[in-house]
Amino acid sequence: MRNVLRAALLTALLAPASALGAGPAPAPQGAAWLLVDGQTGDVLAKRAADQPRAMASLTKMMTALVALESGDPDRLVQVVPAAAAVGESSAGLRPGERISVRDLVRALMIGSGNDAGTALAYAVAGSEGEFVVRMNDKAKALGMSRTRFANPHGLDAPGQESSPQDLLVLGREVMKDPFLRRLVAGRAVTIPGPGGQGTRRLESQNDLLSIMPEADGIKTGNTDRAGYTLVAHATSARLGRDLYAVLMGEPDRATRARDAKALLEWGFSNYARPVVVPRGRSVVDVPVQGVPGATVALAPPSPVAATIRVGQPVTMRVSAPSAAPAPVGRGQRLGTLEVRQGDDVVARSALVARAAVGAPGFGDSLRTALSGIGSVFT
């Protein structure tokens, strides 16, 4: 096999994508923000992304992860009085009631219940302090070097802080968990009422889910010190791409949602999905062994589309034999194609023969033999 590397695709193929032009990134009104490609990790926009600051209820993402790692999420636990006494954002838990860890996580992530966070801490670790140790240990294991937790709910406390970059890491971990990923995509959840009587309906404050169809998570927060915060995720089915956004210090709930939407939509506008190799376009010609002068053109069996970053060069890598043994059937697979942008493979395809080439005839064999003899005397 030989590798054929082409420095760039035809300019004409990329012109429609390049013409899109995303323009400058919007500037959210908050103190810090970050926008990242979920697949490549490329930072598309940022401000003060490495500076730690109060994070409010974004804390609860770590609380949920630590709680779910502790054992069976369907086990029933008892709500301690300390949980019901936390105050502010509440899931309406009552001291002594028994409820599953899973339902407490629902109340934590959707209803943003501070009582649910404290209930989980006692149920998992026996005390809030021991649970916080586990939270900080996990933050360290994840490389969240600018993060420190002081409680499981996110109310303002000395030293309780994180950075947009660290919260991105935490958001990614949440979206790896199938239960949490499904959970945070919703606007409301129902948990059992006290003593199993009736139900309690809890609603999310993530207004982004209502104003942006692509949005599917993750967590909001707000306190006097933190302002309004959000770790958001959105997926574009058309592009096959996902983005993460972190906003901290936003002035109010409505602005937080609008700023996140603008940032994410701008991020998606940085990408396009053109057909980089149309149906029937040959990408390489390969000599046919034993049939002097004959070649076979190789092309993808169907159009090759790729999601690409606007304005960045795209390359093709073709792997094909130095000579194809005859006979060659039409549609026979003889190679592979990779479309790359930087170090990332953005599309792959087989390469097949566009036409058939028959087995060598007597004249072909004679010419091949004479060619071999001639090379001996050359």
QUIDA-V468366 format. One record per residue. N is the residue number from 1. RES is the residue in one letter. PHI is phi in radians with two decimals (* if undefined). Layout:
BEGIN
n-><N,N>
res-><RES,RES>
phi-><PHI,PHI>
END
This chain:
BEGIN
n-><1,2,3,4,5,6,7,8,9,10,11,12,13,14,15,16,17,18,19,20,21,22,23,24,25,26,27,28,29,30,31,32,33,34,35,36,37,38,39,40,41,42,43,44,45,46,47,48,49,50,51,52,53,54,55,56,57,58,59,60,61,62,63,64,65,66,67,68,69,70,71,72,73,74,75,76,77,78,79,80,81,82,83,84,85,86,87,88,89,90,91,92,93,94,95,96,97,98,99,100,101,102,103,104,105,106,107,108,109,110,111,112,113,114,115,116,117,118,119,120,121,122,123,124,125,126,127,128,129,130,131,132,133,134,135,136,137,138,139,140,141,142,143,144,145,146,147,148,149,150,151,152,153,154,155,156,157,158,159,160,161,162,163,164,165,166,167,168,169,170,171,172,173,174,175,176,177,178,179,180,181,182,183,184,185,186,187,188,189,190,191,192,193,194,195,196,197,198,199,200,201,202,203,204,205,206,207,208,209,210,211,212,213,214,215,216,217,218,219,220,221,222,223,224,225,226,227,228,229,230,231,232,233,234,235,236,237,238,239,240,241,242,243,244,245,246,247,248,249,250,251,252,253,254,255,256,257,258,259,260,261,262,263,264,265,266,267,268,269,270,271,272,273,274,275,276,277,278,279,280,281,282,283,284,285,286,287,288,289,290,291,292,293,294,295,296,297,298,299,300,301,302,303,304,305,306,307,308,309,310,311,312,313,314,315,316,317,318,319,320,321,322,323,324,325,326,327,328,329,330,331,332,333,334,335,336,337,338,339,340,341,342,343,344,345,346,347,348,349,350,351,352,353,354,355,356,357,358,359,360,361,362,363,364,365,366,367,368,369,370,371,372,373,374,375,376,377,378>
res-><M,R,N,V,L,R,A,A,L,L,T,A,L,L,A,P,A,S,A,L,G,A,G,P,A,P,A,P,Q,G,A,A,W,L,L,V,D,G,Q,T,G,D,V,L,A,K,R,A,A,D,Q,P,R,A,M,A,S,L,T,K,M,M,T,A,L,V,A,L,E,S,G,D,P,D,R,L,V,Q,V,V,P,A,A,A,A,V,G,E,S,S,A,G,L,R,P,G,E,R,I,S,V,R,D,L,V,R,A,L,M,I,G,S,G,N,D,A,G,T,A,L,A,Y,A,V,A,G,S,E,G,E,F,V,V,R,M,N,D,K,A,K,A,L,G,M,S,R,T,R,F,A,N,P,H,G,L,D,A,P,G,Q,E,S,S,P,Q,D,L,L,V,L,G,R,E,V,M,K,D,P,F,L,R,R,L,V,A,G,R,A,V,T,I,P,G,P,G,G,Q,G,T,R,R,L,E,S,Q,N,D,L,L,S,I,M,P,E,A,D,G,I,K,T,G,N,T,D,R,A,G,Y,T,L,V,A,H,A,T,S,A,R,L,G,R,D,L,Y,A,V,L,M,G,E,P,D,R,A,T,R,A,R,D,A,K,A,L,L,E,W,G,F,S,N,Y,A,R,P,V,V,V,P,R,G,R,S,V,V,D,V,P,V,Q,G,V,P,G,A,T,V,A,L,A,P,P,S,P,V,A,A,T,I,R,V,G,Q,P,V,T,M,R,V,S,A,P,S,A,A,P,A,P,V,G,R,G,Q,R,L,G,T,L,E,V,R,Q,G,D,D,V,V,A,R,S,A,L,V,A,R,A,A,V,G,A,P,G,F,G,D,S,L,R,T,A,L,S,G,I,G,S,V,F,T>
phi-><*,-2.21,-1.84,-1.92,-1.92,-1.76,-1.12,-2.79,-1.29,-1.00,-0.99,-1.09,-1.20,-1.64,-0.99,-1.07,-1.21,-1.10,-1.26,-1.12,0.98,-1.33,1.31,-1.19,-1.20,-1.14,-1.97,-1.00,-1.41,-1.30,-1.37,-2.71,-2.75,-2.70,-2.28,-2.37,-1.22,-1.19,-1.55,-1.66,1.40,-1.11,-1.47,-1.61,-2.81,-2.84,-2.63,0.86,-1.23,-1.81,-1.59,-1.26,-2.74,-1.04,-2.01,1.00,-1.29,-1.05,-0.87,-1.16,-1.09,-1.22,-0.99,-1.11,-1.10,-1.13,-1.12,-1.23,-1.37,-1.42,2.60,-1.06,-1.24,-1.66,-1.25,-1.50,-2.24,-1.75,-1.36,-1.44,-0.98,-1.07,-1.21,-1.16,-1.62,-1.09,1.54,1.00,-1.02,-2.39,-1.66,1.31,-1.27,-2.09,-0.99,1.54,-1.22,-1.86,-2.63,-1.34,-1.01,-1.05,-1.21,-1.14,-1.16,-1.03,-1.14,-1.23,-1.48,-1.71,-1.40,0.92,-1.26,-1.11,-1.14,-1.15,-1.09,-1.22,-1.05,-1.13,-1.03,-1.19,-1.18,-1.52,-2.07,1.53,-2.82,-1.15,-1.08,-1.17,-1.13,-1.10,-1.01,-1.13,-1.06,-1.21,-1.12,-1.20,-1.04,-1.12,-1.10,-1.47,1.41,-1.48,-1.29,-1.87,-2.13,-2.50,-1.81,-2.08,-2.75,-1.59,-2.02,1.78,-1.06,-0.94,-2.67,-0.96,1.45,-1.39,-2.78,-2.76,-2.00,-0.95,-1.12,-1.19,-1.20,-1.08,-1.01,-1.16,-1.08,-1.08,-1.10,-1.05,-1.29,-1.37,-1.53,-1.01,-1.12,-1.16,-1.08,-1.15,-1.08,-1.28,-1.40,-1.74,-1.63,-2.63,-2.58,-2.03,-2.14,-1.07,-1.35,-0.96,1.21,1.34,-1.63,1.24,-2.43,-2.13,-1.73,-2.07,-2.05,-1.39,-1.69,-1.43,-1.15,-1.01,-1.10,-1.55,-1.89,-2.43,-1.02,-1.32,-1.25,-2.51,2.62,-2.28,-2.68,-1.93,-2.89,-2.86,-2.52,-1.03,-1.36,-1.50,1.24,-1.73,-2.17,-2.82,-1.93,-2.06,-2.40,-2.53,-2.22,-1.76,-1.14,-1.12,-1.58,1.13,-2.32,-2.29,-2.28,-2.02,-2.29,-2.16,-2.20,-2.30,1.27,-1.23,-1.32,-2.83,-1.11,-1.16,-1.13,-0.97,-1.16,-1.14,-1.13,-1.12,-1.06,-1.09,-1.16,-1.19,-1.13,-1.10,-1.04,-1.13,-1.24,-1.36,-2.11,-2.46,-2.25,-1.41,-1.43,-1.48,-2.34,-1.17,-1.01,1.49,-1.39,-1.31,-1.97,-2.84,-1.90,-2.08,-1.07,-1.79,-1.14,1.54,-2.18,-0.92,1.43,-1.56,-2.30,-2.19,-1.47,-1.88,-2.56,-1.11,-1.23,-2.59,-0.99,-1.87,-1.84,-2.55,-1.45,-2.22,-1.42,-1.06,1.49,-1.96,-1.13,-2.11,-2.15,-2.06,-2.07,-1.94,-1.95,-2.64,-1.20,-1.15,-2.68,-1.62,-1.21,-1.39,-1.41,-2.05,-1.56,-1.11,1.51,-1.20,-1.31,-2.31,-3.04,-2.39,-2.23,-2.10,-1.79,-2.18,-2.28,1.13,-1.58,-1.66,-1.48,-1.74,-2.84,-2.33,-2.74,-1.26,-2.07,-2.16,-1.22,-1.41,-2.55,-1.51,-2.25,-1.28,-1.16,-1.04,-1.51,-1.06,-1.13,-1.08,-1.13,-1.13,-1.10,-1.12,-1.13,-1.11,-1.10,-1.18,-1.14,-1.07,-1.19,-1.18,-1.58,-1.34>
END
